[in-house]
């Protein structure tokens, strides 16, 4: 080593000599040769020299995992343990990135700051979370890591842990004081846990105070997210906690309507995992109906037009009837707006299972006969004789005269009369007729 130093010092070009010494120092650091590093530091070597990829001598020692060399460099060169190198990354940041446990312990014992961030706002703690290393996360939290910090993109540390799907790290952050309701640019954390289909993380967030009724920018609840991704276990737990199954988002979609509209999405039908998705959606739809999701709601043209942006499938007759000559973009329920029941909607999609589920739950029968005459349903519905017999029996389960009486009462007294029913001095059987949702289109 001394001969190499002497030969390099003998070069006339001082700049070339220093560069040569720096390269020798780099190789000594990478090989963990402590005596050679100490000898080179006694010469005129440039301690601020960086490698071709921007790494300083301290960073190279960290990446090499040589703790004795790192101690020597920090002691002899006077570098601070919190000195930020390329891209504002500290020695602790690099040691976490390389998973060097002994170096992490040494730097923390020497009061290295855990919360210093790189040029992207990512701290050593966030890096450990993204690396899914619970032991390192716990060590950094005990050293004063901030569990509520965010990077410059607005992503919180807790969100990063949920994205990695690591319940143990999520629990560590929550115990250290992370806010389960912390708002960032990407929406509520509870929605992310539900959409990621991680029930254990969802339970942890709720146990640490996450509000189950919280909504995102689209006014969707966590139950909407469970329906979107077919997360049956998350949806079941949310319903058991008392989340309203009839709550609506900005487009007035209830979770039940959303689950029904998914039946017509092309991406859902063409997905390789469509069988699993279908099973989850079926169980979740039945679960919603069992928890008093209202099957008597109606869907308007502008809502179907919103769903159509997601490639909802209608046949030509249904598309012409629903969207032609109608202001589909209007959000107002004017007389030009067409509304259909959930039953007619799923029949237009060709979903017999969903139709049978709705028929068992007392959905309205209006317009089904008219839709059949207009050929709004696909052949998979109309050509199934067994299903058509069940559908005809369902339609005719209430006598025609009772339908007609219901419509006449509504026409004479005002429609709808659900809210005014109790105020009217009518016999009990007439009040029950008034509560029925029947339109005159059944008799055309």
Secondary structure, 3 states (H helix, E strand, C coil): CHHHHHHHHCCCCHHHHHHHHHHHHHHHHHHCCHHHHHHHHCCCCCCCCECCCCCEHHHHHHHHCCHHHHHHHHHHHCCCCCCCCHHHCCHHHHHHHCCCHHHHHHHHHCCCCCCCECCCCCEHHHHHHHCCCHHHHHHHHHCCCCCCCECCCCCEHHHHHHHHCCHHHHHHHHHCCCCCCCCCCCCCHHHHHHHCCCHHHHHHHHHCCCCCCCCCCCCCCHHHHHHHHCCHHHHHHHHHCCCCCCCECCCCCEHHHHHHHHHHEHHHHCCCCHHHHHHHHHHHHHHHHHCCCCCCCEEEHHHHHHHHCCCECCCHHHHHHHHCCCCCCCCCCCCCCCEEEHHHHHHHHCCHHHHHHHHHCCCCCCCHHHHHHCCCCCHHHHCCHHHHHHHHHHHCCCCHHHHHHHHHHHHHHCCCCCCCHHHCCCCHHHHHHHHCCCCHHHHC
